[in-house]
Amino acid sequence: GTFNTGSVIGHPTVEGANGGEIYFEEGTGIQDACMVTSYGGRTTIENYVSVGHDESLIGVGAELKPDSVVESQSLVGTGAIVDR
């Protein structure tokens, strides 16, 4: 992946670009044991986003399809699939 200023990736975090691209913008925090992947598209974690806790919660096993957006103060349930 491509990491910008101030990005923090926890351990053990899985990051894999399976034919796609992954971009971590400025101030991104990917917490321990989270998985970020991209299949033939572009996955972007925007500025000052924390995956794992804080103002948005993405449940265990949830899948965010290419081009999906999760806004601040959102909840994506365990096992949910977000298409767009």
C-alpha positions in Angstrom: 0.0 0.0 0.0 0.9 3.7 -0.2 1.2 5.4 3.2 1.0 9.2 3.7 2.2 11.3 6.6 1.2 10.3 10.1 -0.4 6.9 9.1 -0.2 4.2 11.7 -0.8 0.5 11.0 -1.2 -1.8 14.0 0.2 -5.3 14.5 -0.9 -7.9 13.3 -2.8 -6.1 10.5 -3.3 -7.7 7.1 -2.9 -5.4 4.1 -3.0 -6.9 0.6 -3.5 -5.5 -2.8 -4.8 -8.5 -4.8 -4.7 -6.9 -8.2 -5.8 -3.5 -6.9 -4.3 -0.5 -5.1 -4.5 0.5 -1.4 -3.9 4.1 -0.3 -3.7 5.3 3.3 -4.2 9.1 3.4 -2.8 11.5 6.0 -3.4 10.6 9.7 -4.9 7.2 9.0 -5.0 4.6 11.8 -5.5 1.0 11.1 -5.8 -0.8 14.5 -4.5 -4.2 15.5 -5.9 -7.2 13.6 -7.9 -5.3 11.0 -7.8 -6.4 7.3 -7.6 -4.0 4.3 -7.6 -5.5 0.8 -8.3 -4.5 -2.8 -9.4 -6.8 -5.6 -8.8 -5.1 -9.0 -9.9 -1.6 -7.8 -8.7 1.1 -5.6 -9.2 1.1 -1.8 -8.6 4.5 -0.1 -8.7 5.1 3.6 -9.3 8.9 3.7 -7.6 11.5 5.9 -7.9 11.1 9.7 -9.9 7.9 9.5 -9.4 5.3 12.2 -10.4 1.7 11.4 -10.9 -0.2 14.6 -12.5 2.4 16.9 -13.4 6.1 17.3 -16.4 7.7 15.6 -17.3 4.9 13.1 -17.5 1.2 13.7 -17.1 -1.5 11.1 -18.2 -4.9 12.5 -16.1 -8.1 12.4 -16.3 -9.7 9.0 -18.0 -6.8 7.3 -17.2 -6.3 3.7 -16.9 -2.9 2.0 -17.2 -3.3 -1.8 -15.2 -1.1 -4.2 -16.2 2.6 -4.1 -18.2 2.2 -1.0 -18.1 5.1 1.6 -18.6 4.9 5.3 -19.2 8.4 6.8 -18.3 9.6 10.2 -20.5 8.4 13.1 -21.6 5.3 11.1 -22.2 1.8 12.2 -21.7 -1.2 9.8 -22.9 -4.4 11.4 -21.0 -7.6 11.8 -21.0 -9.6 8.6 -22.7 -6.7 6.6 -21.9 -6.0 3.0 -21.8 -2.4 1.9 -22.1 -2.1 -1.9 -22.0 1.7 -2.3 
